[in-house]
Amino acid sequence: MILKPFDVILCKGDKKLISKLICKITGAEYHHAEIYLGNYLIVDGMPNGVKIRPMDRSLGKFDAYRYKGEITSEQEKLIEEYIQKRLNCKYNFKELILQLFNKQDKDKTKVICITLVTEAFQYAGIDVGEWQVGFGQICDNEIFAKVNN
């Protein structure tokens, strides 16, 4: 699979309890979302905060989804700017629990991984709809296409 910068990576198949809980809460097979930055780097929101990491950490099972439209150079800069603003942001455990009840936490100083992905695209003016409340929706989202192996 050839990934391009700003592809959304959805991870699956992890046996950890938190990963199983996330799948149960969201009703999806995915437990984690990341944005591919290029050069084998990703950005994601994990319990230890928002970080840029080498992709080898995510080489388990995953699917990648690509924005069907063109991401302009200005939008790329805005996504990168958003990511820089969110680096080291704390993980929002409360948000994860609230999703059980279809609610969202109003605390915007913390994130969960799918919110980070959603907000990065929205910051760049790309309307991604309401899929920040679960992973399953991105798979059905008309503006993203699954990247084939």
Disulfide bonds with the S-S distance in Angstrom:
none
